[in-house]
Amino acid sequence: DNPDVSPQSFVYNPIEILEPTVDSGKVGVWSWAMGQVQFDSVKVDNLAGGVSLEVSSSFGNPDPPVGINSFEEGVEISASADAVVEDPDIPNVRRILTGFTGSGSVPATGTASPVTFTLGRFSSLNWQYQSEFRVVATSTAGGSVSRTGEDREWVKKGDTINFEAVADPNFIFAAWSGKSISTNPNLSFTATGPIILTANFTADSDGDGL
């Protein structure tokens, strides 16, 4: 209840109970500080002669699947995850597998899928992904679009992309449409989502370049 102290949150690793215990009852949590403590979740896994692997992933369909999976102790596991995940309901966005973190029998970190290990105790495996966004820049008749920075169809979140609308002779740049409606022929974006652009040109009927 001290107003001068900011609340803190802590994440505790799984606790293994190795000695024989009762087969029923409740989970009790005690704070040495004897203060107000909030626990978001407590997981209890009771297996007779088995070992658990907890898998987490924000995207795709990993194998073993997301959740707590039970195996015989000492079994060799080859765990895998989708290298690329695209959701048809979220166009022009994809997730790229970058690796994993683990605990217990799972290696602490890695970049490969699949990862193989022998499960000897309670373990966790967290697959990690990075977002990528599609970049498409087109033009109407009378000009083109040049691009600098990350000149790829798919860019990572945070990448910088620069565009310039270049008019052909006897045409002038009118405006962008799509991600931007600017009349400035030069645009720069930091990728936070898909970038779909069209540079629109019109005929320079009087030849004054305006």
N, C-alpha and C positions, 0 to 999 in steps of 0.2 A: 504493500500500500504506500510505498515511498514515492511521492510525485517527482523526486529528483533523479530517479533511476529509470532508464528506458527498458522496456521489456525485451527479452532475448529469446530466441528459439534455438533448440538443439536437436540434432538428428543422431540417434543412437544406433549402432550396428546391431545385427541380430545377436541374441543371447542364447547360447546352447545350454540345455539342461542335460547333463550327461548321466547323473545318478538316477536310480529308480524313483519314480514319483507316484502320487495318487493318480487315478484315472478319471477323476472328476473334480470339480471345484471351480474357483474363480481366479482371475488374474489380478494380482495386487501390485500397485506401483507406489513407491514411497520416495519422497523427496528429502534429501539430507538437510536442505535449507528450511524445511518445514514451512515453506511459503506456498503461495498459490501457484500451482503448476498445471498447465493444460497439456494433455496428450492427444494429438490428432488421431493416432491410430496405434493399436497394439495387435500384432499378429501372433497367433499361437498355432503351431503346427505339431500335431501329435501323430507320429508314424511308428508303427511297430516294425523295427528292423529296417527302416527306410531312411532316405535322405531327401531333402527338398532343394529344389532350384527355383528361385524366384526370378522371373523374366519380366523386364519392362521395356517398352518401346512405344514412342508416340506415333509411329507410322508403320505401315506395312503389316505383314503377317509372319512374324518370326517362328522358327521351329527350334526348340519347343515354344509353345504359344505363350502369350503374355499371361502372367499369373504365377501361382505356386504349383510347380510340377513335382510329382513324387517319383523317385527312382530307387532301385536297390543300391545299397552302398557298394562303391567300387566299380560301378558301371562306367564305361567310356561314353562320353556324350560328344557328338558333333553338332554344335549349335550354329544356326545360320539365320540370316536376315536378308530381306530384299535389298538389292543394290540401289535401285531407283524406284521411287514410289510416286505415282501420279494419281490424282483424284479427279475423275471426270466432272465432279461438281465444282471443282476449283480450277478452271482452265488456266493454262500458261504458267502454272506453278508446279514444281516437282521437288522432291526431297531426295538428297543424295546421302547414302550411308558413309559416314566418316570413321566409324570405329565403334568401340565399346569400352565400358568400364566394368570391373567385376570385383567380387570379394569371395572369400572362402576358397574353394577349389578352382574358381575361374581366375585367369590371369588378371592383374590389376588394370591393365590397359591393353589395347590392341587395335589394329586397323583392318584386320582380315576377317572375312566371312567365307567359309565357316571357321569356327574356333573349336578345337578339340581339347578335352580335358577329362580327367578321371574324377568323378564326384565322390568325395570322401566325407564331406560335412555340409552343413547348411551353407548355400552359396547364392549369390545374386549375379545377374547379368543384365546390364542396361545398354541397349543398342542406341547409338547416337546418330542424328541426322542433321544435315544442313540444308536450308532452303535455297533454291535457285529459281530465277524468274526469266521468262522468255522475253527477248527484245526483238521487235520487228519494226523496221522503218521502211516505208514505201513512199512513192511519189506519184503524183498525177503527171500527165503529159506536159512537157515543157521544162523539166528539170530533174534533179536527182538529189540523193541524200548521201553525204559523206559522214563517216563516223570515226572517232578516235576514242582512246581509252580502252576499255574492255570490248574488243571487237569480236564478240562471240554471240551465237544465238541465245545461249543460256548464260546468265551471269549470277554471281553469288550476291547474297544480301550484303549491302554496303559498298559494292563496286561502283565506280564512277564511269559514266558513259556520256560522251559529248557528240552532238549532232550539228551538222551544218547543211542547210538547204541551199543548193546551188542551181541557179536558173540557167537555162539554155539561152543562146542568142534569140532575141526578139520575144523573150518571156520575162516575167517578173514573179518573184515569190509573193504569194498572197498571205498565207497563214498556215499554221499547223492545225491538224485535227487529231482527235484521239486522246492520248495522255495529256496533251497540252493544246491550247487554242491560241498560243502566243503568235504575234506577228513578227517576232524577232527571229531571223533565220538561224541564229545560234542558240542551242539549248544544251544544258548540262543537267544530268540527273544523278542522284545517289540511289541505287536500286533498293527499294523497299517493297516492290511489287512488280508485276508485269509492266512493260513499257511498249505500248503499241502506238505508233505514230504514222501519220501521213503528211507529207509536205505537199501543199497545194499551190499550183502555179497558174497564172493567167497570161494571155497574150498581151504583149506590150504594143498596143495598136498604134500609138503615136510615136513610139521609139524614143521616149524620153527617159526610160528606165525607172519610171515611178508608177 
